[in-house]
Amino acid sequence: MEYQNIIVSTKDFVTTITLNRPPMNSVNLGIREEFFNAVNEIEKSKETRAVIITGAGEKGFSAGMDVSDIANITKGPNGNEIMNAISRSTKPYIAAINGHALGGGCETAIACHFRIMTDNPKAFIGLPEVNLGITPGWGGIQRLPRLLGKSKALDMILFSKRLSSVEALAIGLVDKVVPAADLMKEATAFAQALAKRPPLCVAAVLEGISVGMDKGFDEGLRVDQEWSKKLGASKDAVEGITAFLQKREPNFIGE
């Protein structure tokens, strides 16, 4: 599919989604429609094993909802549908945070499984909505305490704090901070390493964790047990054991 508001490219089983409305890559109806479509297409694709989300330019990863597009807020997929599709995906998502990640941009980043952020001192991440008399609406209230713990999340949200990359790293909001010039190289190397892992096992772990956190321990265990049976009968399990015995690198195909 040809996109107008995002750029999607795939190489070596890694797909990169670039939000393409610089300088701040704010989210309008066009991005929501194309973003949601891309995430759903990626979920079905055997050509993708890991995904990077980033923003065009150097200033913004995403500033969240485009307030100038408020007339279209009820049209198309809403932010929660997109964030849920990302966070519940069986493909690992990496946010390559190249600039400001505020509001819905922060919620996009924390919906991803991993976050790598630029060391640009002008880049900040946070959920400042309370300053405007509203609250984060794309899952940030639920996801942030799962990442940081209740009190740190409350402190960030209630005081509309915008954190630098150093501050975000210190509290565990991002996993790694790298020089701006190295951001995509680092994110791509990490994504490629993930893409080499057995795809079915990656899917099993991601789904098990997601279900367990969303629906509870016992439901998560049920999903884990279902996957264990499926994995035991997979071609990749045979390949993994055979490669181990033959002392060679396995070639996993996701079957």
N, C-alpha and C positions, 0 to 999 in steps of 0.2 A: 504494500500500500504506500502511496505517496503522501507525505506529511507536509504541512505548511508551518506548523507551530513547534514541532519537535524534529530532531534529527535522530534516526535510528540506523545503526550500522552494526554488523556482526563480523567477527574475525576470530578464528581459532576457538570457537565455541563460546566466545565472550561477546555479548551484545551491549552496546553503549547507547543509552537514551540521553540526548542533550535537549534540555528545555531551551527553546530558541526564540526568546523574546527579550534580547538584551536592551538595556544594561542590567535590569533587575529580574528578568524572567518571571514576572508576575503571572499568575494563573488566571486566564480567561476561559470562556466557554470552549474556544478552539483547542487550547492545551488540554483541558479536562477530557474532551472527546477523544483526542488523538492519544493522550497518555493512557487512558483506560483501555483503548483498543490495542495499543502496543503491548501493555502488560499482559493482557489476555492472550494475544497472539504468541508472545514469548513463552507463556506457560505451556502452550501446546507444541512448541517447536523442539525438535530433536537437535537442531543446530545451535541451540543456546543451552549452556550449562551454568553460566554465571552472568550477572547483569550489573552494569555500572550506570548510575544516574548522576548527571552533572548539569551545570548550566553554561550557556554560551557567554563568552566574554570573561572578564576578570573581576567584575564588581559584584555580581550576584549569582549565587546558586539558585535561590528563588526567594522573592519577598512575599510569597504567599498569594492570597486572593487579590486579583486586580479590582480595586474598588471602583474604577471607571467602568467596569463591566457588570456592575451590581444588578442591572436590569435582567441579566441572563442567569442569575444565581440559581433559579429553580429549574433551569433547562439542562438537559444532558446529565451525564453521571456526576454525582456529587463527590466532594473530596473524600468522604468516608469510604465510599465504594472503591476509590482508587487506592487509598492507604491500606484498606483491608486486603485488597488483592495483592499488594506488595508484601505486606507483613505475613500473609498466609501462603505465600508462594512456595512451591517446592524447588525453586531455583534461588540461590543466594543472591541478595541484592546488596550492592556497595554504594553508599553515597560518597561521591567525590566532591567535597564541599569547597568550591572554588572562590566563594565570596559570601556575602550576607545570606544566612539561612534563617529567615524570620517568619513568624506566624506559620502559615501553611508550608513554607519552605523548611522550617524546622520540623514540622510534623511529617513532611516527606522524608527527611533525613532519618528521623527516629523510627519511621515505619520500615526502613531498610535494616538488614541484618548486621551490617557493619558500616562504620563512618570513618572516613579519612578526610582531614581538613587542612586547608592551606595555612601557612604560618603568617600570611598577610595580616599585619596589625590593624588594618582597616576592616577586616572581615569579622562579623559577629554572628552568633547563633542564639536564638531565644524565642520565647512566646510572649510578645508584648501586648497581646490583645486587651488585657484588663485596663491598660491605659486608655483604651477607646470606649470603655464601658461594655465590652463584649468578652467572651471567653473563647479559648481555642476550640474550634469546631470540627477538626478532622482527626480526632483521636488523641490529641496531645495530652489531655487531662488523664487519659487512661494509660498511655504508653510511657510517659515521662517517669511516673513513680515506679514503674517496673524496671526502668533503667537505673534510676538514681536513688530510689527509696522515697518514702512519703514526704519527709520533711524537706529534703533538698528540692523535690519537685514543687512543693507548695511555695517554697521561698522563691524559686524561679518564676512561677506563674503569677503568684499574687503581687509580687513586686516588679513584674514585667522586666526581669533582668535580661540583658544582652551580654553574653559572655564572649570573651576573646577565645582564640583557639587554645591558648595556654590554660585559661580557666576551665574551658570545656574538657580538656584532656585531664586536668587534675581531678575533676569530679566524675569522670567516666562517661561523659556525654558523647565524646568522640573517642575512637580507639587509637588514633595515630595522627600526629601533626607533621607535615612535611613541607619543604620549601615549595612555593607556588610553581616554580618551573618543573618540579618533579611530581606534581600531584597526579597527573594522568598516567605517568609512567609507573608510579607506585601502585595506583589503583588497578591498572591493567595487569601488572605482575601478580598482584594478590588474586585478582579474578582468574587469571590463567592457572594459578596454583589450585584454586578451588575447582576449576574446570577439569583438572586432571584426576580429581577424586572420583570414586565410583558414583555415577549419577543417581542410581537408585538408593544408595545408602545416604547420600546427601538429602534426597527427597524425604527419606524415612526420618532422618534426624530433624529436619526442619518442620515437617508436619507433626511429629511427636511433640516437639517443644511447643509449637503454636497451639495445638489442641490442648495440651496439658495446662498451659498458662491461661488459655481462654475458658476452658471447660472443667478444669480440675485434674488432680493427680490420677484418679482412677480412669477417667476417660482417656487421658494421655497414655496410660499403660495399655489400654485396650488397643489403641492405634499402634503402639510399639509392637505388640504381640502379632497383630495382623501383618505388619511389615516384616517381622522376623520370619514368618512362614513364607511370604512372597520372596524374600531375599534368599532364603535357603534353597529355593528351587530355580534361582536365576542363573543365567549364563555368566554374569559377572562374578558370582560366588565361585563358580567352577574355575573361571579365569584367574581370580585372585589366589585361590589355593594352588592351582597349577603353577602360576608364576612364582609363588613363594617356594614351592618344591624345586622348581627349575632355576631358582636364584636369578630371575630376570624381572624387569619392570612389567607390571600388568598392563594390558590394553583393554580398558573398560569401555563397553559400548552402550550401557544403559538398558540392558535387556536381561 
